[in-house]
Amino acid sequence: MSASEEQPLGENQRRSFVKTIGAGLGLSLGLPSIVQAIGSGSERVEAIESLKRKPISVNDKIQIACIGFGGRGLYDIDQALKVPGVKMVAAADLYDGRLIRAKELHGKDLFTTRYYEEILSRPDVDAVFIAGTHHWNAPISIAALKAGKAVYCEKPMVYKLDEGQQVIKAQKETNTLFMVGSQRVSSIVYEKARELYRSGAIGDLNYVEAWWDRNSYLGAWQYSIAPDANERTVDWKRFLGSAPQHAFDPMRVFRWRNYKDYSTGVAGDLFVHLFSGLHFILDTMGPERIAATGGLRFWKDGRDIPDVLLGMYDYPATKTHPAFNLVLRTNFVDGSGGSTGFKFIGSEGMMTIDNSITIKKVKRGAPGYNIQSFSKEMQDRYQKEWKENNPDKRKEMSDPELFEYKPPKEYNDMDDHLFNFFDAIRRNKGVVEDATFGFRAAAPAIMTHQAYYDKKVYAWDPVLMKTK
């Protein structure tokens, strides 16, 4: 019988396919995902497209729900549904207009609600995408794990430091799949950068800088506010949750990233991507010292978070890298147009990462000398000895060596990230960006956010994942 002819099982039988969503996670972390095992170039893109066309048994379908159907949630679901065998069955949001939109996009039979608990109680939901405000990420994630749902949680996975260990504990105790939505850890570009770094392509690492700059209204989180937003169409009390009480304000609902009551600011929203990519490439656990500076320089629209932020970090030596310094930057007022990328600087070269990778090497050549103040006799003697100790080095001081890696033009790392997530569900295996990895990326980002306001330098234990 072909997949198209196969009869669907009853709900209890269908659920047997995913009832052990996380079973054996601790034993299978070493297994590569399907997409990670397929090279790192055009063959990877072609393989993904082939997988998208592959028929999936109706009994192997993974049914998903979205909790927080704003811009990011809508995008996540749109991308997830490109993966074969994935079906959306429910959505939760606190603004009625988004629930209406969810039905417009995914059918009138889609279950919608303001209450995420109703999503988690449904037996037809196998996995949830959590894409709400930062201050709701951890509570919903923990509840979802305890309900036996696989979790894809948008970054940062926590709003406060003490939530990190709670999410890790919930994942371990429930043995259920949890993955953070920072797709760089699944990218072929970052896999190649990891490979190049490990090969010694830039020598001994000493410094890294990374940035995420923007210069647009939407880039600075001036999102559109629904004309019908009021206390009837928005569950304001539920939106606030554990946040301080505040009079209803639609700006805070639709532009919540601009307010520290609900958001971890540019550090938690953007630096966390940079930490995730950095930690994946270097196989590192995080910094031990964290400082920050910045300010609100341009977008003075009522927000209480900075639009320019710098973070400075000390990383201790580990088995995978020497001690090095990291500087992160976000500038929402970048008149050059904005960009994002990395520079890894080592003793033998520099690796730059954006949508591609470039490695540049310039040899130091022979030691220089400055002997103008020596007597003529001493200058002659010095030069003679120098030439004896330094044979003609000019041959070594050739033009810079350059290496460049570019992924296929049509490549999208979100494809890989979501394929890895659903592959992990089907194969009962772990993922790279689990709760522990996610917290090690989120914690320094959150501490950067705190350091900006407190004007303090924080000490962090990246191994034990706690403040010193």
N, C-alpha and C positions, 0 to 999 in steps of 0.2 A: 504494500500500500504506500503510495507517495505521500509526502508531507501535506500536499494540498488535499488529499483524500482522507487523511487521518481524522478520526473523530475526537473531539475534545474530551478530556477527562472531566469528572466531577471536580468541584472546587477542592475537596480534601485530597483527591489524588493529584491534582495539578500542584497543590501546595507541597506535595512530597518532593517535587523537583527542587524547591527552594527552602524547604523547612530547615535544612542545615546550611543556610546561607554562609555561616561563618565556620562551620565544622572543619577542624583541622587547620585553621589559619596559621597557628604557631608552627606547624610542621611543614608548611608548603611555601614559606616566604621565598625560598630560593628558586622556585619555578618561574621561568620567564613567561610573560603573557604571550598570547598569539602574535600580537603586533610587534612586541619587542624582539621576537625571535626571527623577524623577517627583515633583516638588513636595515640600512639607514639611508636609502635614496629613493629613486623613482619606483623601485620594486616594492617599497613599503606602501607608497600611495596606491599603486596598482593593486596590491594585495588587499588593502582596505576597501577599495572600490569593489573588488571581487566579493569580499565578505558581505558588503552591503546588498549584493544581488543574490546571495545564497539563501535558498528557502529554509525556513525555520519551522519545525513542527509546532502546531498550535499548542501542544502540551508543554513546549519548552519556552513559551513566551514569558518574558519578565514584565510584570505590570507595575507601573511606577505612578507616583503622585508627587506633586510639587507643593511645598509649604512656603509661601511667599512668592506670588506670581507677578512680581514687578519686572523691571527691565531685565535683570540678570536671570531671574527664574524663568522668564519666557524664553530667553536665549538658550539656557541650559536644556530646557525641555525640547526646544526645536532641534538642537544638536543631538540630543539623546535619541530622538525618534528616527534619526538616520541610521542607527544601529539596528541590524536585522533582529526581529523577534522582540521588540520593545513596544509596549502599548501604554498610553497614559489613561488612567482610570479615575483620577481624582485631583482636586486642587483646593488649597486653602489660602485665604488672604483676608485681611482686615478691611479692605476697601471693596465695596460691592461691585464697582465698575470693573475691577480686574477679574472677578468671578464671572461676570457677564462675558468679558472678553475671552476667558478660558473656554467657555461653551461655544462661543463664535468660532474659535480656532480648532477645537477638538471634539465638537459634537454636543448636541443637546442632552445626550445621555450621560455626559461627564458628571460625576458627583462633585459638588462644590459646597464649601462651608467656611465659616469664619473660624472654626475651632479645629486646630490641628489634632486634638485628641480624637476627633471623629475619624480622621484619616488613619491614625495609628491603630484604631480598633477594627478596621476593615480587613477581613481575611483575604480580599482580592488584591491587596497592595503588598508587593514584594519588596519594593525599595522606595525610599523617599529622597527627594532633592530639597535641601533646606537652603533657602535663598532670601531670608528676611533680614532684619536689622542685626547688627553685631551682638547686641545685648540679649537677643533671643536664641542665638546659635547653639550655645551649650545646653540650655534647658531642654530644647526640642530634640537635640541630638541624643541626649541621655535617655529621654522618654522613648524615642524611636528605637534605640538599641535594646532597651528593656522590653519593647513590644515585639522584638524579633525582626525588625525591618533593617535591610541593608541601608546604609546611610551615605549619601553624597552631600557633604556640607560645604557650602561656600566659605571662603576664607574671610577673616581669620576664624578658626574654629571656636575661639573663646573671646569673651569680652574682658574678663578679669583673670589674673594669673591663677587664682585658686580654683578656677574651673577646669584648668588643664588636666590635673590629676584625676578629677572626677570623670571626665570624658574617657581618659585612658583606662580607668578602673571599670567603667561601664562596658567598654569594648572587650576588655579581658574577661570580665565575669560572664558576659553574655556570649562570648566567642562569636561575635557577629561582625560582619564586614563594615568598616568605616573608612571612607576616603575623603580627603580634602580637595576642593576644587581649585587647585593651583596647577594648571596643566603643564608647566614647564618641566616638571619631573618626568613627564612622558614624552617629551619632545625629542625628535631625532637630532636636532641641533645641540641640545644639551647633552644627549648621549655622546655625540661626537666630541664635544668640548671635554667631557669627562674622560673619554678615551685619550684625547690629546694631552690633557693634563697628566694623566697617569703615566704616559709614555715619556714624560720629562721634557715636553716640547718647549717649555719656557724656563727650565731650570728650577731653582729654588724660589718658591713663591715668597714675596715679602709685602705686597700691597694689592688691594682690590678696591676699585671704586665702581659704583653702579648708580644709575639714575632712572627716574621716570618723570619726565617733564611734559607739560601740556600748555596749550594756549588757546582754549576755546571755552565757551559757556558750558556746554555739556561736559567737557573734560574737567571743568572745575565744579561739577556737580550742581549746576543750576538747572535742575530737571524741571520738566513741565508739571504744573499743578492742575489736577482735574477740576474743571469748572463746577462740578456738582459735589465737591468734597465738603462735607459737613458732618455734624455729629450723628446724623441718621445713616449716612452712607459709609461712615468710618467708625470702627469700634475703637474709639480713642482710649478708653480705660484699658482695654486689652493690649493695645499698642504700647502703652507706657509700661505695663508689666511691673518689673522691679525698679524702673527708672523713677527719678523724683517727680512728684506731682507737678503738672503744668496745665494751664488753660489750653483748650483745643487750639491747635495751630496747624493748618494744612501744610505750611512750609516744613514743619518738623516731620510730617508724614511722608511727603514726597521728596524732600531733600534731607532726609535723616542723617546722611553721611556727614553733614556739616555741623552736627551737634554732638558734643562729647557725652551727653546723657544716653545716647543710643549707639554711638560709633567710636571706633578707635582711630579715627582720622586717617590722614594719608599714610601714617606708619602702618596701622593695622590693615588698611585696604590695599596699599600698593607696596610698601616695603616688604610685606610678607611674601609677595611674589619673588622679590629679589633674594630674600633669605632662602626661600625654597629652592630656587635655581642654584644659588651658591652652595647650599648644603648638599644638594644632589651631586654637583660636579666634584666637590672636594671630599665627599663622604665625611662631613664634619658634623659635630653636634651643636655648635654655636659659640658665641662669644662669652668672655668672662667679665668684660667691663663695657658699660653702655653709657653714652652721653648724647645730648641732643641740643640743638639750638635752631632758631628760625623765627617766624613771625607772620602776622596777617598783613600782607603788603599791598594787596589790590582788591580782592573780592570781599569788600566790606558790606555784605548783604545781610548781616545779622548772625552769621556763623560765629562759632566760638572755637574753631580749630584753625591752625595756621595754614596758609596757602604756599608757604615756602618752609621746608623742613630739611635739616641736615642731621644725620645720625653718624656717630663715630664709635668704633668698636675695636676691642683688642681680642684677637683669637689666640688661644694658647696652642703650643705645639702638640700635635697628636701623631699617631702612626701614619696618617695620610698626608700631613702637611706640616711645614715649620710654623712657628709663630708668625702672624702677619696682622696688618691693620686693614680695616675696612671703613670706607666712607660711603654713605648712601645719601641720595638727594632727591627730593621732589620739589619742582617749581611749577606752580599752576599759572605763572605769569611769564612764560618763556617766549619772548618776542621772536625767537628764531623759528617757532612753530612746534617745538616739542619733539621728544624722542625718548627711547628707552634702550638701555644696554648695559654692558659690563666691560671693564678692563681689568684683566688679571696680569699683574706685572711681576716678572720673575728675574732672576739673575742672568738669564740667557735670552729673554724675549718677552713680548707682550701679546696676550690673546684678547682680542676684542670680539664681543658677541652682541649682535642685534638680531636680525632675522637670519644672519649667516655668521660665519666665524672667519676672522683674519688673524694670522699670527705673523708678527714682524720681529725679526732678529737683527741686531746691529752689534757686531763684534767690537770689543773694547780696544783691541790692538795692544801696542806696547805701552808701558808706563811713560808718561810725559816727564819733562824736566824744565826747571826754571833756574838757570845758572847765570843770569845776566849780572848779578851782583858779585859773582866770584871773580877772582883774578884771572887773567888770560891763561896763566899756567894751570890753574885749577879747572878752568873751563875745558881746556884741551885734554887734561887728564880724565875729567868726568866723562866727556864725550867718547873717549877711547874705551873706557871701561863699559860705558852704556852699550856701545856697538858690539862689544864682545859678549855681553850678557843678553842682548836683545837682537838676534839675527833679524834680517829685513822683515819687519812686520807689516810692511805696506801691502803685501799680497793678501794678508789676512783681513785687512781693512777694506774689504770689497763693498759693493753695493749691498743694501739691506736685503736679507732673505725674506721672502714673502710666501705665505701659504694661505689659501682661501678655500672654504667649504661653503657651498650653497645648497640648501634643500631644494627639491622640485618646486617650481613656481606655484603649483596648486596645493602645496602641503599646508595642512592646518593641524597644529598639535592638539587641538580640542578633540579631533577625531580619535587620536591615539589614546588620550586620557579617558574618554568615555568607553572606547573599546576595552581598555584595561579594566575599567570598573565592572562592566557587564560580563567580561570574560572571567573575572574573579568570582562573580556570583555563580556562574555556570560551572566553574571548575573547583569551587570551594577552596580558593587559594587566597593568599594575602596580597597586599599591594604595597608599593613603596611609601606612598603618602598616607600612612595610617594615622591613628590618633597620636602616637608618640612622635613620629616625624612632624606631623602637623603642629604639635605643641612646641617642638623645638624651633620651628619657624615663627610661630605666632608669639611666643614669649618675648624674644628680643624686640619684636615690633611693638608689642604692648608696652614694654618697659621704655622704649624710645618715646612713645606717646606720653608716658608718665614723666619721664625725665625732662621733657620740654616744659611741662607745667610746673614741676617741682624744682626745676633748675638744680638737679642733683646728678651725680654720677653713680650709677647702680652697679653692684657686683652680682654676678650670676654664675651658678654652677650648671654648665650645660649637660653634664653627665647625669647628675641627680635631679636636674630640672627644678631648682629652687633657688631663691635669693640667698646670698651669703650674708 
